[in-house]
């Protein structure tokens, strides 16, 4: 990978949706690119926060229905 990947590639990697033939190349790039390593770390942190908040948030059926309005 000669250029930094687009931001959505980082998300695909985190979600384990990056095709296997690209994973080694991506991981090698991130290992050698401080900019991408930082981007990945930020996204990992955000993901952790969202997962923590997700498990703590429960909506009642009426709250859930009103969210579609």
CHARMM internal coordinates of N, CA and C (Angstrom, degrees):
IC EDIT
DIST 1 N 1 CA 1.4555
DIST 1 CA 1 C 1.5279
ANGL 1 N 1 CA 1 C 106.43
DIST 1 C 2 N 1.3000
ANGL 1 CA 1 C 2 N 115.64
DIHE 1 N 1 CA 1 C 2 N 106.99
DIST 2 N 2 CA 1.4618
ANGL 1 C 2 N 2 CA 119.20
DIHE 1 CA 1 C 2 N 2 CA -176.16
DIST 2 CA 2 C 1.5252
ANGL 2 N 2 CA 2 C 112.31
DIHE 1 C 2 N 2 CA 2 C -84.89
DIST 2 C 3 N 1.3062
ANGL 2 CA 2 C 3 N 116.42
DIHE 2 N 2 CA 2 C 3 N -24.72
DIST 3 N 3 CA 1.4638
ANGL 2 C 3 N 3 CA 120.86
DIHE 2 CA 2 C 3 N 3 CA 179.12
DIST 3 CA 3 C 1.5208
ANGL 3 N 3 CA 3 C 109.32
DIHE 2 C 3 N 3 CA 3 C -117.15
DIST 3 C 4 N 1.3104
ANGL 3 CA 3 C 4 N 115.10
DIHE 3 N 3 CA 3 C 4 N 158.83
DIST 4 N 4 CA 1.4654
ANGL 3 C 4 N 4 CA 119.32
DIHE 3 CA 3 C 4 N 4 CA 176.09
DIST 4 CA 4 C 1.5275
ANGL 4 N 4 CA 4 C 109.29
DIHE 3 C 4 N 4 CA 4 C -66.23
DIST 4 C 5 N 1.3328
ANGL 4 CA 4 C 5 N 116.29
DIHE 4 N 4 CA 4 C 5 N 138.77
DIST 5 N 5 CA 1.4641
ANGL 4 C 5 N 5 CA 119.03
DIHE 4 CA 4 C 5 N 5 CA 178.95
DIST 5 CA 5 C 1.5255
ANGL 5 N 5 CA 5 C 110.86
DIHE 4 C 5 N 5 CA 5 C -72.67
DIST 5 C 6 N 1.3127
ANGL 5 CA 5 C 6 N 115.11
DIHE 5 N 5 CA 5 C 6 N 160.64
DIST 6 N 6 CA 1.4660
ANGL 5 C 6 N 6 CA 120.30
DIHE 5 CA 5 C 6 N 6 CA 174.64
DIST 6 CA 6 C 1.5270
ANGL 6 N 6 CA 6 C 108.29
DIHE 5 C 6 N 6 CA 6 C -66.95
DIST 6 C 7 N 1.3185
ANGL 6 CA 6 C 7 N 115.51
DIHE 6 N 6 CA 6 C 7 N 158.04
DIST 7 N 7 CA 1.4690
ANGL 6 C 7 N 7 CA 120.53
DIHE 6 CA 6 C 7 N 7 CA -176.09
DIST 7 CA 7 C 1.5263
ANGL 7 N 7 CA 7 C 112.95
DIHE 6 C 7 N 7 CA 7 C -58.82
DIST 7 C 8 N 1.3169
ANGL 7 CA 7 C 8 N 117.82
DIHE 7 N 7 CA 7 C 8 N -32.38
DIST 8 N 8 CA 1.4667
ANGL 7 C 8 N 8 CA 118.76
DIHE 7 CA 7 C 8 N 8 CA -178.58
DIST 8 CA 8 C 1.5269
ANGL 8 N 8 CA 8 C 112.15
DIHE 7 C 8 N 8 CA 8 C -66.41
DIST 8 C 9 N 1.3347
ANGL 8 CA 8 C 9 N 117.53
DIHE 8 N 8 CA 8 C 9 N -22.35
DIST 9 N 9 CA 1.4671
ANGL 8 C 9 N 9 CA 120.35
DIHE 8 CA 8 C 9 N 9 CA 177.54
DIST 9 CA 9 C 1.5218
ANGL 9 N 9 CA 9 C 110.25
DIHE 8 C 9 N 9 CA 9 C -67.07
DIST 9 C 10 N 1.3301
ANGL 9 CA 9 C 10 N 116.41
DIHE 9 N 9 CA 9 C 10 N -37.18
DIST 10 N 10 CA 1.4648
ANGL 9 C 10 N 10 CA 120.00
DIHE 9 CA 9 C 10 N 10 CA 176.94
DIST 10 CA 10 C 1.5344
ANGL 10 N 10 CA 10 C 109.74
DIHE 9 C 10 N 10 CA 10 C -60.96
DIST 10 C 11 N 1.3160
ANGL 10 CA 10 C 11 N 116.21
DIHE 10 N 10 CA 10 C 11 N -42.97
DIST 11 N 11 CA 1.4702
ANGL 10 C 11 N 11 CA 120.42
DIHE 10 CA 10 C 11 N 11 CA 179.26
DIST 11 CA 11 C 1.5230
ANGL 11 N 11 CA 11 C 111.45
DIHE 10 C 11 N 11 CA 11 C -65.30
DIST 11 C 12 N 1.3172
ANGL 11 CA 11 C 12 N 116.10
DIHE 11 N 11 CA 11 C 12 N -42.05
DIST 12 N 12 CA 1.4650
ANGL 11 C 12 N 12 CA 119.11
DIHE 11 CA 11 C 12 N 12 CA 177.53
DIST 12 CA 12 C 1.5236
ANGL 12 N 12 CA 12 C 110.84
DIHE 11 C 12 N 12 CA 12 C -59.48
DIST 12 C 13 N 1.3137
ANGL 12 CA 12 C 13 N 115.90
DIHE 12 N 12 CA 12 C 13 N -40.92
DIST 13 N 13 CA 1.4634
ANGL 12 C 13 N 13 CA 120.40
DIHE 12 CA 12 C 13 N 13 CA 178.85
DIST 13 CA 13 C 1.5328
ANGL 13 N 13 CA 13 C 110.58
DIHE 12 C 13 N 13 CA 13 C -63.94
DIST 13 C 14 N 1.3220
ANGL 13 CA 13 C 14 N 116.40
DIHE 13 N 13 CA 13 C 14 N -47.77
DIST 14 N 14 CA 1.4693
ANGL 13 C 14 N 14 CA 120.21
DIHE 13 CA 13 C 14 N 14 CA -179.21
DIST 14 CA 14 C 1.5300
ANGL 14 N 14 CA 14 C 112.29
DIHE 13 C 14 N 14 CA 14 C -61.40
DIST 14 C 15 N 1.3162
ANGL 14 CA 14 C 15 N 116.00
DIHE 14 N 14 CA 14 C 15 N -35.48
DIST 15 N 15 CA 1.4640
ANGL 14 C 15 N 15 CA 120.91
DIHE 14 CA 14 C 15 N 15 CA -179.19
DIST 15 CA 15 C 1.5283
ANGL 15 N 15 CA 15 C 112.20
DIHE 14 C 15 N 15 CA 15 C -85.83
DIST 15 C 16 N 1.3308
ANGL 15 CA 15 C 16 N 116.68
DIHE 15 N 15 CA 15 C 16 N 5.64
DIST 16 N 16 CA 1.4625
ANGL 15 C 16 N 16 CA 123.09
DIHE 15 CA 15 C 16 N 16 CA -178.62
DIST 16 CA 16 C 1.5254
ANGL 16 N 16 CA 16 C 111.43
DIHE 15 C 16 N 16 CA 16 C 57.17
DIST 16 C 17 N 1.3352
ANGL 16 CA 16 C 17 N 115.34
DIHE 16 N 16 CA 16 C 17 N 38.96
DIST 17 N 17 CA 1.4541
ANGL 16 C 17 N 17 CA 121.58
DIHE 16 CA 16 C 17 N 17 CA 179.37
DIST 17 CA 17 C 1.5283
ANGL 17 N 17 CA 17 C 112.03
DIHE 16 C 17 N 17 CA 17 C -112.79
DIST 17 C 18 N 1.3241
ANGL 17 CA 17 C 18 N 116.98
DIHE 17 N 17 CA 17 C 18 N -0.08
DIST 18 N 18 CA 1.4594
ANGL 17 C 18 N 18 CA 120.76
DIHE 17 CA 17 C 18 N 18 CA 177.44
DIST 18 CA 18 C 1.5235
ANGL 18 N 18 CA 18 C 107.81
DIHE 17 C 18 N 18 CA 18 C -75.55
DIST 18 C 19 N 1.3336
ANGL 18 CA 18 C 19 N 117.57
DIHE 18 N 18 CA 18 C 19 N 127.02
DIST 19 N 19 CA 1.4702
ANGL 18 C 19 N 19 CA 119.09
DIHE 18 CA 18 C 19 N 19 CA -179.70
DIST 19 CA 19 C 1.5288
ANGL 19 N 19 CA 19 C 111.47
DIHE 18 C 19 N 19 CA 19 C -54.22
DIST 19 C 20 N 1.3059
ANGL 19 CA 19 C 20 N 115.33
DIHE 19 N 19 CA 19 C 20 N 141.18
DIST 20 N 20 CA 1.4680
ANGL 19 C 20 N 20 CA 121.54
DIHE 19 CA 19 C 20 N 20 CA -173.35
DIST 20 CA 20 C 1.5269
ANGL 20 N 20 CA 20 C 112.90
DIHE 19 C 20 N 20 CA 20 C -56.81
DIST 20 C 21 N 1.3194
ANGL 20 CA 20 C 21 N 117.79
DIHE 20 N 20 CA 20 C 21 N -31.89
DIST 21 N 21 CA 1.4590
ANGL 20 C 21 N 21 CA 119.33
DIHE 20 CA 20 C 21 N 21 CA -178.80
DIST 21 CA 21 C 1.5309
ANGL 21 N 21 CA 21 C 112.86
DIHE 20 C 21 N 21 CA 21 C -68.58
DIST 21 C 22 N 1.3417
ANGL 21 CA 21 C 22 N 117.96
DIHE 21 N 21 CA 21 C 22 N -12.40
DIST 22 N 22 CA 1.4651
ANGL 21 C 22 N 22 CA 121.54
DIHE 21 CA 21 C 22 N 22 CA 179.53
DIST 22 CA 22 C 1.5297
ANGL 22 N 22 CA 22 C 113.18
DIHE 21 C 22 N 22 CA 22 C -105.46
DIST 22 C 23 N 1.3228
ANGL 22 CA 22 C 23 N 117.31
DIHE 22 N 22 CA 22 C 23 N -13.39
DIST 23 N 23 CA 1.4700
ANGL 22 C 23 N 23 CA 120.46
DIHE 22 CA 22 C 23 N 23 CA -174.09
DIST 23 CA 23 C 1.5236
ANGL 23 N 23 CA 23 C 113.12
DIHE 22 C 23 N 23 CA 23 C -60.54
DIST 23 C 24 N 1.3233
ANGL 23 CA 23 C 24 N 118.03
DIHE 23 N 23 CA 23 C 24 N -48.45
DIST 24 N 24 CA 1.4661
ANGL 23 C 24 N 24 CA 121.07
DIHE 23 CA 23 C 24 N 24 CA -177.97
DIST 24 CA 24 C 1.5230
ANGL 24 N 24 CA 24 C 110.66
DIHE 23 C 24 N 24 CA 24 C -61.84
DIST 24 C 25 N 1.3206
ANGL 24 CA 24 C 25 N 116.20
DIHE 24 N 24 CA 24 C 25 N -41.14
DIST 25 N 25 CA 1.4637
ANGL 24 C 25 N 25 CA 120.57
DIHE 24 CA 24 C 25 N 25 CA 178.84
DIST 25 CA 25 C 1.5293
ANGL 25 N 25 CA 25 C 110.54
DIHE 24 C 25 N 25 CA 25 C -64.92
DIST 25 C 26 N 1.3258
ANGL 25 CA 25 C 26 N 116.22
DIHE 25 N 25 CA 25 C 26 N -43.46
DIST 26 N 26 CA 1.4666
ANGL 25 C 26 N 26 CA 121.04
DIHE 25 CA 25 C 26 N 26 CA 178.62
DIST 26 CA 26 C 1.5296
ANGL 26 N 26 CA 26 C 110.28
DIHE 25 C 26 N 26 CA 26 C -62.49
DIST 26 C 27 N 1.3239
ANGL 26 CA 26 C 27 N 116.62
DIHE 26 N 26 CA 26 C 27 N -49.33
DIST 27 N 27 CA 1.4659
ANGL 26 C 27 N 27 CA 120.81
DIHE 26 CA 26 C 27 N 27 CA -178.57
DIST 27 CA 27 C 1.5251
ANGL 27 N 27 CA 27 C 111.66
DIHE 26 C 27 N 27 CA 27 C -61.10
DIST 27 C 28 N 1.3171
ANGL 27 CA 27 C 28 N 117.11
DIHE 27 N 27 CA 27 C 28 N -38.78
DIST 28 N 28 CA 1.4585
ANGL 27 C 28 N 28 CA 121.00
DIHE 27 CA 27 C 28 N 28 CA 177.58
DIST 28 CA 28 C 1.5252
ANGL 28 N 28 CA 28 C 110.51
DIHE 27 C 28 N 28 CA 28 C -64.76
DIST 28 C 29 N 1.3176
ANGL 28 CA 28 C 29 N 116.20
DIHE 28 N 28 CA 28 C 29 N -41.70
DIST 29 N 29 CA 1.4664
ANGL 28 C 29 N 29 CA 119.99
DIHE 28 CA 28 C 29 N 29 CA 179.24
DIST 29 CA 29 C 1.5276
ANGL 29 N 29 CA 29 C 110.51
DIHE 28 C 29 N 29 CA 29 C -63.07
DIST 29 C 30 N 1.3178
ANGL 29 CA 29 C 30 N 116.76
DIHE 29 N 29 CA 29 C 30 N -48.69
DIST 30 N 30 CA 1.4655
ANGL 29 C 30 N 30 CA 121.06
DIHE 29 CA 29 C 30 N 30 CA -178.48
DIST 30 CA 30 C 1.5268
ANGL 30 N 30 CA 30 C 110.80
DIHE 29 C 30 N 30 CA 30 C -61.71
DIST 30 C 31 N 1.3034
ANGL 30 CA 30 C 31 N 116.49
DIHE 30 N 30 CA 30 C 31 N -37.08
DIST 31 N 31 CA 1.4655
ANGL 30 C 31 N 31 CA 121.49
DIHE 30 CA 30 C 31 N 31 CA 179.40
DIST 31 CA 31 C 1.5343
ANGL 31 N 31 CA 31 C 111.43
DIHE 30 C 31 N 31 CA 31 C -62.78
DIST 31 C 32 N 1.3288
ANGL 31 CA 31 C 32 N 116.35
DIHE 31 N 31 CA 31 C 32 N -31.04
DIST 32 N 32 CA 1.4629
ANGL 31 C 32 N 32 CA 121.38
DIHE 31 CA 31 C 32 N 32 CA -176.03
DIST 32 CA 32 C 1.5247
ANGL 32 N 32 CA 32 C 114.31
DIHE 31 C 32 N 32 CA 32 C -107.09
DIST 32 C 33 N 1.3173
ANGL 32 CA 32 C 33 N 117.46
DIHE 32 N 32 CA 32 C 33 N 3.33
DIST 33 N 33 CA 1.4659
ANGL 32 C 33 N 33 CA 120.97
DIHE 32 CA 32 C 33 N 33 CA -177.93
DIST 33 CA 33 C 1.5325
ANGL 33 N 33 CA 33 C 109.53
DIHE 32 C 33 N 33 CA 33 C -124.41
DIST 33 C 34 N 1.3308
ANGL 33 CA 33 C 34 N 117.25
DIHE 33 N 33 CA 33 C 34 N 104.92
DIST 34 N 34 CA 1.4687
ANGL 33 C 34 N 34 CA 119.96
DIHE 33 CA 33 C 34 N 34 CA -179.33
DIST 34 CA 34 C 1.5359
ANGL 34 N 34 CA 34 C 113.46
DIHE 33 C 34 N 34 CA 34 C -58.31
DIST 34 C 35 N 1.3084
ANGL 34 CA 34 C 35 N 116.49
DIHE 34 N 34 CA 34 C 35 N -35.05
DIST 35 N 35 CA 1.4707
ANGL 34 C 35 N 35 CA 120.24
DIHE 34 CA 34 C 35 N 35 CA -179.68
DIST 35 CA 35 C 1.5341
ANGL 35 N 35 CA 35 C 110.70
DIHE 34 C 35 N 35 CA 35 C -63.63
DIST 35 C 36 N 1.3177
ANGL 35 CA 35 C 36 N 116.68
DIHE 35 N 35 CA 35 C 36 N -47.72
DIST 36 N 36 CA 1.4676
ANGL 35 C 36 N 36 CA 120.33
DIHE 35 CA 35 C 36 N 36 CA -179.34
DIST 36 CA 36 C 1.5237
ANGL 36 N 36 CA 36 C 111.55
DIHE 35 C 36 N 36 CA 36 C -71.86
DIST 36 C 37 N 1.3308
ANGL 36 CA 36 C 37 N 116.97
DIHE 36 N 36 CA 36 C 37 N -34.74
DIST 37 N 37 CA 1.4645
ANGL 36 C 37 N 37 CA 120.30
DIHE 36 CA 36 C 37 N 37 CA 176.79
DIST 37 CA 37 C 1.5274
ANGL 37 N 37 CA 37 C 109.81
DIHE 36 C 37 N 37 CA 37 C -61.17
DIST 37 C 38 N 1.3381
ANGL 37 CA 37 C 38 N 116.05
DIHE 37 N 37 CA 37 C 38 N -41.71
DIST 38 N 38 CA 1.4604
ANGL 37 C 38 N 38 CA 120.38
DIHE 37 CA 37 C 38 N 38 CA 178.56
DIST 38 CA 38 C 1.5225
ANGL 38 N 38 CA 38 C 111.00
DIHE 37 C 38 N 38 CA 38 C -65.87
DIST 38 C 39 N 1.3340
ANGL 38 CA 38 C 39 N 117.00
DIHE 38 N 38 CA 38 C 39 N -43.70
DIST 39 N 39 CA 1.4654
ANGL 38 C 39 N 39 CA 121.68
DIHE 38 CA 38 C 39 N 39 CA 178.90
DIST 39 CA 39 C 1.5310
ANGL 39 N 39 CA 39 C 110.67
DIHE 38 C 39 N 39 CA 39 C -59.54
DIST 39 C 40 N 1.3180
ANGL 39 CA 39 C 40 N 116.38
DIHE 39 N 39 CA 39 C 40 N -44.06
DIST 40 N 40 CA 1.4591
ANGL 39 C 40 N 40 CA 120.35
DIHE 39 CA 39 C 40 N 40 CA 179.65
DIST 40 CA 40 C 1.5192
ANGL 40 N 40 CA 40 C 110.81
DIHE 39 C 40 N 40 CA 40 C -64.89
DIST 40 C 41 N 1.3097
ANGL 40 CA 40 C 41 N 116.89
DIHE 40 N 40 CA 40 C 41 N -41.38
DIST 41 N 41 CA 1.4658
ANGL 40 C 41 N 41 CA 120.52
DIHE 40 CA 40 C 41 N 41 CA 179.82
DIST 41 CA 41 C 1.5288
ANGL 41 N 41 CA 41 C 111.08
DIHE 40 C 41 N 41 CA 41 C -63.30
DIST 41 C 42 N 1.3209
ANGL 41 CA 41 C 42 N 117.14
DIHE 41 N 41 CA 41 C 42 N -41.48
DIST 42 N 42 CA 1.4693
ANGL 41 C 42 N 42 CA 121.34
DIHE 41 CA 41 C 42 N 42 CA 177.90
DIST 42 CA 42 C 1.5251
ANGL 42 N 42 CA 42 C 110.11
DIHE 41 C 42 N 42 CA 42 C -61.87
DIST 42 C 43 N 1.3206
ANGL 42 CA 42 C 43 N 116.19
DIHE 42 N 42 CA 42 C 43 N -45.79
DIST 43 N 43 CA 1.4687
ANGL 42 C 43 N 43 CA 119.64
DIHE 42 CA 42 C 43 N 43 CA -179.96
DIST 43 CA 43 C 1.5233
ANGL 43 N 43 CA 43 C 111.59
DIHE 42 C 43 N 43 CA 43 C -65.34
DIST 43 C 44 N 1.3179
ANGL 43 CA 43 C 44 N 117.13
DIHE 43 N 43 CA 43 C 44 N -37.30
DIST 44 N 44 CA 1.4685
ANGL 43 C 44 N 44 CA 120.37
DIHE 43 CA 43 C 44 N 44 CA 176.51
DIST 44 CA 44 C 1.5267
ANGL 44 N 44 CA 44 C 110.41
DIHE 43 C 44 N 44 CA 44 C -63.03
DIST 44 C 45 N 1.3180
ANGL 44 CA 44 C 45 N 116.85
DIHE 44 N 44 CA 44 C 45 N -40.80
DIST 45 N 45 CA 1.4702
ANGL 44 C 45 N 45 CA 121.04
DIHE 44 CA 44 C 45 N 45 CA 178.98
DIST 45 CA 45 C 1.5218
ANGL 45 N 45 CA 45 C 110.93
DIHE 44 C 45 N 45 CA 45 C -65.06
DIST 45 C 46 N 1.3213
ANGL 45 CA 45 C 46 N 116.22
DIHE 45 N 45 CA 45 C 46 N -44.97
DIST 46 N 46 CA 1.4715
ANGL 45 C 46 N 46 CA 120.14
DIHE 45 CA 45 C 46 N 46 CA 178.58
DIST 46 CA 46 C 1.5221
ANGL 46 N 46 CA 46 C 110.93
DIHE 45 C 46 N 46 CA 46 C -61.95
DIST 46 C 47 N 1.3131
ANGL 46 CA 46 C 47 N 115.63
DIHE 46 N 46 CA 46 C 47 N -41.56
DIST 47 N 47 CA 1.4674
ANGL 46 C 47 N 47 CA 119.89
DIHE 46 CA 46 C 47 N 47 CA 179.48
DIST 47 CA 47 C 1.5255
ANGL 47 N 47 CA 47 C 110.51
DIHE 46 C 47 N 47 CA 47 C -61.48
DIST 47 C 48 N 1.3247
ANGL 47 CA 47 C 48 N 116.57
DIHE 47 N 47 CA 47 C 48 N -43.45
DIST 48 N 48 CA 1.4654
ANGL 47 C 48 N 48 CA 120.72
DIHE 47 CA 47 C 48 N 48 CA 179.17
DIST 48 CA 48 C 1.5250
ANGL 48 N 48 CA 48 C 111.43
DIHE 47 C 48 N 48 CA 48 C -62.16
DIST 48 C 49 N 1.3323
ANGL 48 CA 48 C 49 N 115.97
DIHE 48 N 48 CA 48 C 49 N -43.28
DIST 49 N 49 CA 1.4675
ANGL 48 C 49 N 49 CA 119.91
DIHE 48 CA 48 C 49 N 49 CA 178.35
DIST 49 CA 49 C 1.5164
ANGL 49 N 49 CA 49 C 111.66
DIHE 48 C 49 N 49 CA 49 C -62.78
DIST 49 C 50 N 1.3190
ANGL 49 CA 49 C 50 N 116.05
DIHE 49 N 49 CA 49 C 50 N -43.25
DIST 50 N 50 CA 1.4700
ANGL 49 C 50 N 50 CA 119.94
DIHE 49 CA 49 C 50 N 50 CA -179.18
DIST 50 CA 50 C 1.5224
ANGL 50 N 50 CA 50 C 110.75
DIHE 49 C 50 N 50 CA 50 C -66.21
DIST 50 C 51 N 1.3219
ANGL 50 CA 50 C 51 N 117.66
DIHE 50 N 50 CA 50 C 51 N -38.93
DIST 51 N 51 CA 1.4588
ANGL 50 C 51 N 51 CA 120.18
DIHE 50 CA 50 C 51 N 51 CA 178.67
DIST 51 CA 51 C 1.5262
ANGL 51 N 51 CA 51 C 110.68
DIHE 50 C 51 N 51 CA 51 C -66.45
DIST 51 C 52 N 1.3174
ANGL 51 CA 51 C 52 N 116.70
DIHE 51 N 51 CA 51 C 52 N -38.65
DIST 52 N 52 CA 1.4629
ANGL 51 C 52 N 52 CA 120.39
DIHE 51 CA 51 C 52 N 52 CA 178.28
DIST 52 CA 52 C 1.5186
ANGL 52 N 52 CA 52 C 110.56
DIHE 51 C 52 N 52 CA 52 C -65.32
DIST 52 C 53 N 1.3231
ANGL 52 CA 52 C 53 N 116.76
DIHE 52 N 52 CA 52 C 53 N -43.23
DIST 53 N 53 CA 1.4633
ANGL 52 C 53 N 53 CA 121.00
DIHE 52 CA 52 C 53 N 53 CA 179.23
DIST 53 CA 53 C 1.5158
ANGL 53 N 53 CA 53 C 110.97
DIHE 52 C 53 N 53 CA 53 C -68.53
DIST 53 C 54 N 1.3056
ANGL 53 CA 53 C 54 N 116.86
DIHE 53 N 53 CA 53 C 54 N -35.66
DIST 54 N 54 CA 1.4567
ANGL 53 C 54 N 54 CA 121.21
DIHE 53 CA 53 C 54 N 54 CA -178.90
DIST 54 CA 54 C 1.5179
ANGL 54 N 54 CA 54 C 111.36
DIHE 53 C 54 N 54 CA 54 C -61.77
DIST 54 C 55 N 1.3064
ANGL 54 CA 54 C 55 N 116.58
DIHE 54 N 54 CA 54 C 55 N -42.35
DIST 55 N 55 CA 1.4608
ANGL 54 C 55 N 55 CA 119.08
DIHE 54 CA 54 C 55 N 55 CA -178.36
DIST 55 CA 55 C 1.5273
ANGL 55 N 55 CA 55 C 111.79
DIHE 54 C 55 N 55 CA 55 C -73.35
DIST 55 C 56 N 1.3215
ANGL 55 CA 55 C 56 N 117.22
DIHE 55 N 55 CA 55 C 56 N -19.96
DIST 56 N 56 CA 1.4598
ANGL 55 C 56 N 56 CA 120.80
DIHE 55 CA 55 C 56 N 56 CA -179.18
DIST 56 CA 56 C 1.5333
ANGL 56 N 56 CA 56 C 112.06
DIHE 55 C 56 N 56 CA 56 C -92.09
DIST 56 C 57 N 1.3137
ANGL 56 CA 56 C 57 N 117.22
DIHE 56 N 56 CA 56 C 57 N -9.61
DIST 57 N 57 CA 1.4570
ANGL 56 C 57 N 57 CA 121.53
DIHE 56 CA 56 C 57 N 57 CA -175.92
DIST 57 CA 57 C 1.5218
ANGL 57 N 57 CA 57 C 110.24
DIHE 56 C 57 N 57 CA 57 C -104.99
DIST 57 C 58 N 1.3135
ANGL 57 CA 57 C 58 N 114.83
DIHE 57 N 57 CA 57 C 58 N 123.37
DIST 58 N 58 CA 1.4530
ANGL 57 C 58 N 58 CA 120.39
DIHE 57 CA 57 C 58 N 58 CA 174.55
DIST 58 CA 58 C 1.5131
ANGL 58 N 58 CA 58 C 107.94
DIHE 57 C 58 N 58 CA 58 C -129.36
DIST 58 C 59 N 1.3114
ANGL 58 CA 58 C 59 N 115.97
DIHE 58 N 58 CA 58 C 59 N 132.14
DIST 59 N 59 CA 1.4520
ANGL 58 C 59 N 59 CA 121.42
DIHE 58 CA 58 C 59 N 59 CA 178.90
DIST 59 CA 59 C 1.5213
ANGL 59 N 59 CA 59 C 109.68
DIHE 58 C 59 N 59 CA 59 C -106.00
DIST 59 C 60 N 1.3082
ANGL 59 CA 59 C 60 N 114.91
DIHE 59 N 59 CA 59 C 60 N 142.14
DIST 60 N 60 CA 1.4600
ANGL 59 C 60 N 60 CA 119.14
DIHE 59 CA 59 C 60 N 60 CA 174.02
DIST 60 CA 60 C 1.5291
ANGL 60 N 60 CA 60 C 107.43
DIHE 59 C 60 N 60 CA 60 C -74.00
DIST 60 C 61 N 1.3193
ANGL 60 CA 60 C 61 N 117.97
DIHE 60 N 60 CA 60 C 61 N 162.14
DIST 61 N 61 CA 1.4678
ANGL 60 C 61 N 61 CA 119.66
DIHE 60 CA 60 C 61 N 61 CA 178.17
DIST 61 CA 61 C 1.5326
ANGL 61 N 61 CA 61 C 112.80
DIHE 60 C 61 N 61 CA 61 C -56.72
DIST 61 C 62 N 1.3239
ANGL 61 CA 61 C 62 N 117.53
DIHE 61 N 61 CA 61 C 62 N -38.27
DIST 62 N 62 CA 1.4683
ANGL 61 C 62 N 62 CA 119.23
DIHE 61 CA 61 C 62 N 62 CA -179.87
DIST 62 CA 62 C 1.5391
ANGL 62 N 62 CA 62 C 111.09
DIHE 61 C 62 N 62 CA 62 C -69.29
DIST 62 C 63 N 1.3433
ANGL 62 CA 62 C 63 N 117.48
DIHE 62 N 62 CA 62 C 63 N -37.74
DIST 63 N 63 CA 1.4749
ANGL 62 C 63 N 63 CA 120.65
DIHE 62 CA 62 C 63 N 63 CA 176.51
DIST 63 CA 63 C 1.5201
ANGL 63 N 63 CA 63 C 110.43
DIHE 62 C 63 N 63 CA 63 C -64.41
DIST 63 C 64 N 1.3159
ANGL 63 CA 63 C 64 N 115.95
DIHE 63 N 63 CA 63 C 64 N -41.35
DIST 64 N 64 CA 1.4379
ANGL 63 C 64 N 64 CA 120.62
DIHE 63 CA 63 C 64 N 64 CA 179.67
DIST 64 CA 64 C 1.5312
ANGL 64 N 64 CA 64 C 110.36
DIHE 63 C 64 N 64 CA 64 C -64.61
DIST 64 C 65 N 1.3156
ANGL 64 CA 64 C 65 N 117.28
DIHE 64 N 64 CA 64 C 65 N -44.97
DIST 65 N 65 CA 1.4667
ANGL 64 C 65 N 65 CA 120.92
DIHE 64 CA 64 C 65 N 65 CA 178.65
DIST 65 CA 65 C 1.5205
ANGL 65 N 65 CA 65 C 111.82
DIHE 64 C 65 N 65 CA 65 C -63.22
DIST 65 C 66 N 1.3243
ANGL 65 CA 65 C 66 N 117.11
DIHE 65 N 65 CA 65 C 66 N -40.67
DIST 66 N 66 CA 1.4647
ANGL 65 C 66 N 66 CA 119.20
DIHE 65 CA 65 C 66 N 66 CA -178.87
DIST 66 CA 66 C 1.5317
ANGL 66 N 66 CA 66 C 111.92
DIHE 65 C 66 N 66 CA 66 C -69.81
DIST 66 C 67 N 1.3280
ANGL 66 CA 66 C 67 N 117.35
DIHE 66 N 66 CA 66 C 67 N -21.39
DIST 67 N 67 CA 1.4632
ANGL 66 C 67 N 67 CA 119.38
DIHE 66 CA 66 C 67 N 67 CA 179.29
DIST 67 CA 67 C 1.5148
ANGL 67 N 67 CA 67 C 111.79
DIHE 66 C 67 N 67 CA 67 C -68.88
DIST 67 C 68 N 1.3188
ANGL 67 CA 67 C 68 N 117.27
DIHE 67 N 67 CA 67 C 68 N -18.74
DIST 68 N 68 CA 1.4674
ANGL 67 C 68 N 68 CA 120.56
DIHE 67 CA 67 C 68 N 68 CA 178.76
DIST 68 CA 68 C 1.5240
ANGL 68 N 68 CA 68 C 112.40
DIHE 67 C 68 N 68 CA 68 C -84.54
DIST 68 C 69 N 1.3091
ANGL 68 CA 68 C 69 N 117.05
DIHE 68 N 68 CA 68 C 69 N -12.54
DIST 69 N 69 CA 1.4762
ANGL 68 C 69 N 69 CA 121.27
DIHE 68 CA 68 C 69 N 69 CA -179.00
DIST 69 CA 69 C 1.4904
ANGL 69 N 69 CA 69 C 112.81
DIHE 68 C 69 N 69 CA 69 C -75.96
END
COOR INIT
IC SEED 1 N 1 CA 1 C
IC BUILD
